Amino acid sequence: MGKKKSTFFVDLVNSNSRVDVEDLRLFLTSRLEMHSSLWIFGMGIVLTTTLALVALPNDLLTLSVKYAILITLVGLYLKLRQRDPEETLKRVLVDTDYLEAKEIVENRRTKNP
């Protein structure tokens, strides 16, 4: 059984006839902004921590800690690669009714110029 598609955008368009394509784009952008910010923050953590590991000395205890942190960073990096902002946009477009709402607005505009 598939995941139910969100009806947020179509409900928004149907609730107010003054909603246009630009309004829909603003709502979509606000939805994606949080995902992009978290992705950039996570990549910054990975990069900063990786660079900080170089500064640690290489005695036996520190070396084992470096390897543990490195394994964690690789896991975090792989997880963040799955949440790429471009892929998130594609997923949001598939999981929501944005394109349907945009089509409703465009059809409304051609009927009422």
N, C-alpha and C positions, 0 to 999 in steps of 0.2 A: 504494500500500500504506500503510495507516494506522500510526500510531505504536502500539507495544505498550503496553498499559495496565499500570501497576505493580500488583503483587499484594501489596504490603507489608501493607496493613491486613487483608486476608482471611487471609493467612498468620499474622498476629499473633493474630487471633481463633481460628483453628483450632488454634494451638499451645497455647493456654491457655484453659480454659473460664471462668476467673475474670475475663477481660477484659470490661469493660462499656462502655457508650456513653461514659461520662465519660473512660475511659482512651483511647478512640479520639479523642475531642475534644482531649485533651492532646497526643497525637502530631500531630494535624493542626495545632494551634496552634503547636507548636514548629517545624513545617515552614514555616509562614507567617511566623513572627516574624522570621526572618532576612531574608526578602524585604521586609517592611515596614520594618525598620530601615535596610536599604540604600537603599530608596526615599526615606525621610525624610532620610537623610544626603545623598543626591544632590541633593534639592531644596534643602536647606540650603546646599550648595555653590553652586548656581545663584543663589540669592537673595543670599547674602553677597558673592559675586564681582560680581554686578550692582550692588549697592549700593557696593562698593569702587571700581568704575569711575567713579562720579560724582565721587569725590574726586580723581581724576587730572587734571592740567592738560590744556588743549586745544591744545598745540602740535602741529606736523605729525607728529612721530615718535610721540608719545603717542596721537594721534588714530588713526593707523593700527594701533597695538597695541590700542587700545580696540575697533576694528571687528573685528579678528581674534579677540579674546577674546569679543566679543559673538556672532559667528557660531558659535564653539565652544559657547557657553552655550545658544544657541538649539537647536543639534543635540543637546546633552545633555538639555535640557528636553523636546524632542520624543521622545527615546528613553525618558526617564523616564515620560512620559505613557502610553507603551505598556505600561509595567510597573506600572500603577496597582494598589494592593493589592487592591481589589475585583475587578478583572479577574484578578489572580493567584489569588485564592480560587476563582473560577469555573473557571479553567484547571486548578487542582489537583484540584478535584472531578471534572472531566471526565477528566483524565489518570490518576487513581488509582482504586482500588476502595473508597474510603472509604464511599460510600453502600451498596455491597453488603455490606461488613463490618458496617455499622450495622444493616442489615436482618437479618443473621445473628444478631447479638446480641439484637435485639428479638424475633426468632422464638424464640430459645433461652429468653429470659426468659418469654415467654408459655407455652411448653411446660413450663417448670420454675419455677413462681412462688415 
